[in-house]
Amino acid sequence: MPSDSSAPSLYGISESNSSRSGAALWGKNQFNSTFPLSLSLYMRDKGIKPVAVAYSNGKIATSDKRWKMSEIVGPASASPY
């Protein structure tokens, strides 16, 4: 039998006011509200910068120089738990 640590869950989400594991995790409202935060935490911890996309004068420009994930979700050491 798998332990709780191998149960399906989203990266970085350990405290919640509702079920965020197992089959309940994959419901539309559960997943859509939690996945963006989980992805942001993963990107912060792996050092992946978010990419800004701009469209001007018929051209698309991208840049990863604008933000760091730690500026968006806070540093890993700032966990409230």
C-alpha atoms as one frame of an Amber mdcrd trajectory, in Angstrom:
protein
   0.000   0.000   0.000   1.456   3.434  -0.934   2.250   5.864   1.867   0.599
   9.284   2.101   3.752  10.886   0.665   3.154   9.147  -2.673  -0.533  10.138
  -2.898  -1.343  12.489  -5.803  -0.964  16.111  -4.805   0.212  19.440  -6.154
   3.760  20.673  -5.573   4.195  22.914  -2.537   0.599  22.720  -1.327   0.610
  21.169   2.132  -1.894  23.286   4.066  -5.410  23.957   2.806  -8.955  24.493
   3.978 -10.213  21.734   1.641  -9.054  18.401   0.273  -6.136  18.875  -2.135
  -5.212  15.235  -2.633  -6.409  12.086  -4.322  -9.448  12.161  -6.602 -10.797
  15.350  -4.982  -7.759  17.251  -6.282  -8.720  16.819  -9.913 -12.154  18.475
  -9.799 -12.399  21.584 -11.978 -12.678  24.180  -9.218 -10.051  22.503  -7.025
  -7.465  22.156  -9.782  -8.067  25.509 -11.496  -7.666  27.470  -8.286  -4.629
  25.593  -6.934  -2.545  24.646  -9.987  -1.282  28.194 -10.771   0.079  28.556
  -7.230   1.646  25.108  -7.305   3.331  25.846 -10.641   4.622  29.177  -9.278
   6.123  27.445  -6.229   7.765  24.812  -8.438   9.214  27.484 -10.730  10.539
  29.441  -7.736  12.199  26.378  -6.202  13.754  25.288  -9.527  14.916  28.818
 -10.452  12.668  29.015 -13.540  11.830  32.608 -14.410   8.356  33.575 -15.651
   8.243  34.845 -19.229   6.544  38.160 -19.997   4.883  38.299 -23.430   4.165
  41.638 -25.110   2.458  42.395 -28.412   3.133  45.720 -30.094   3.011  46.935
 -33.702   2.263  43.454 -34.997   5.228  41.874 -33.233   5.433  39.542 -30.272
   8.285  39.994 -27.830   9.194  37.803 -24.861  11.501  38.394 -21.935  12.432
  36.500 -18.781  14.209  39.530 -17.324  11.195  41.242 -15.752  10.422  39.150
 -12.642  11.662  36.359 -10.424   9.148  33.899  -8.940  10.366  34.793  -5.440
   9.099  38.351  -6.106   5.676  36.964  -7.026   5.096  34.219  -4.411   7.746
  35.164  -1.856  10.977  33.449  -0.925  10.924  29.786   0.144  12.006  30.795
   3.661   8.840  32.901   4.083   6.513  29.913   4.610   3.763  30.836   7.116
   3.719  27.260   8.534
